[in-house]
Amino acid sequence: MKRPPYGSRFQPVPRSGVRVVIGQDPDIWDWAARHYYPIMVLPQDQEPQAFKWPSDGNPALIYERGELDDKRLDALAHELLKAGASSVVALREALIESDPRVFYDKEVIHVAA
């Protein structure tokens, strides 16, 4: 199974954990490429299960840009937890006016060991 785009930037995984950007915003590729910290992209036309997600046991961070997609966000959070992330925090750009954070952990999303 292959790593997601820009996944090679996480060899080794930094102490701060992994970051992934998702969404229908066409600028996510440029945004990820020029982001200060390394960040992976989940391509719009592929499912999170198609990739081997790197993990170091630390929390993972998902940036969701553009329209909200609960099903896709939940699926990616599940895959990151399955890969070993201790928890996942999602920042949803479309909710920036209110509280854009969504929290996931292994108690919320049941992950088989």
WOGIQUI-V676729 format. One record per residue. N is the residue number from 0. RES is the residue in one small letter. SS is DSSP state (A for helix, B for strand, O for the rest). PHI is phi in whole degrees, 0 to 359 (NA if undefined). D_FIRST is the distance of its C-alpha to the first C-alpha in Angstrom with 1 decimal. Layout:
# WOGIQUI-V676729
N;RES;SS;PHI;D_FIRST, N;RES;SS;PHI;D_FIRST
This chain:
# WOGIQUI-V676729
0;m;O;NA;0.0, 1;k;B;269;3.8, 2;r;O;280;6.9, 3;p;O;290;9.6, 4;p;B;306;12.6, 5;y;O;70;14.7, 6;g;A;294;12.2, 7;s;A;293;13.4, 8;r;A;291;16.7, 9;f;A;253;15.7, 10;q;O;236;15.7, 11;p;O;280;17.7, 12;v;O;290;17.8, 13;p;O;295;21.4, 14;r;O;302;23.8, 15;s;O;282;24.1, 16;g;O;90;20.5, 17;v;O;259;18.0, 18;r;B;228;19.1, 19;v;B;223;17.6, 20;v;B;247;19.7, 21;i;B;226;19.7, 22;g;B;136;22.4, 23;q;O;267;24.3, 24;d;O;292;26.1, 25;p;O;295;25.5, 26;d;O;272;26.1, 27;i;A;298;23.0, 28;w;A;295;21.4, 29;d;A;295;24.7, 30;w;A;300;25.1, 31;a;A;293;21.8, 32;a;A;294;22.5, 33;r;A;258;26.0, 34;h;O;297;25.5, 35;y;O;300;27.2, 36;y;O;266;24.4, 37;p;O;298;20.7, 38;i;O;212;19.0, 39;m;B;266;15.7, 40;v;B;241;15.9, 41;l;O;264;14.5, 42;p;O;302;15.5, 43;q;O;300;18.1, 44;d;O;267;16.8, 45;q;O;229;13.3, 46;e;O;267;12.8, 47;p;A;301;11.6, 48;q;A;292;9.6, 49;a;A;282;7.2, 50;f;B;237;6.0, 51;k;O;264;5.7, 52;w;O;274;9.5, 53;p;O;288;11.6, 54;s;O;206;14.8, 55;d;O;232;18.0, 56;g;O;87;19.8, 57;n;O;269;21.8, 58;p;O;298;22.2, 59;a;B;249;20.0, 60;l;B;236;21.7, 61;i;B;246;21.0, 62;y;B;259;23.3, 63;e;B;251;23.9, 64;r;B;252;25.9, 65;g;O;86;28.0, 66;e;O;297;28.4, 67;l;O;283;27.4, 68;d;O;219;24.7, 69;d;A;302;24.8, 70;k;A;297;22.3, 71;r;A;293;19.5, 72;l;A;297;20.6, 73;d;A;299;20.7, 74;a;A;296;17.2, 75;l;A;293;15.8, 76;a;A;302;18.1, 77;h;A;299;17.0, 78;e;A;295;13.3, 79;l;A;293;14.6, 80;l;A;295;17.0, 81;k;A;298;14.6, 82;a;A;285;12.7, 83;g;O;122;16.2, 84;a;O;299;18.2, 85;s;O;288;21.8, 86;s;B;197;22.6, 87;v;B;226;21.9, 88;v;B;243;24.5, 89;a;B;248;24.4, 90;l;B;253;27.0, 91;r;B;258;27.9, 92;e;A;305;29.8, 93;a;A;293;31.7, 94;l;A;254;33.3, 95;i;O;302;34.4, 96;e;O;293;38.0, 97;s;O;256;37.6, 98;d;O;264;35.1, 99;p;O;278;31.7, 100;r;B;273;29.8, 101;v;B;230;27.9, 102;f;B;249;26.9, 103;y;B;230;24.3, 104;d;B;213;24.0, 105;k;O;292;23.0, 106;e;O;280;26.5, 107;v;O;279;26.3, 108;i;O;253;22.9, 109;h;O;287;22.6, 110;v;O;245;19.4, 111;a;O;291;19.0, 112;a;O;285;19.0
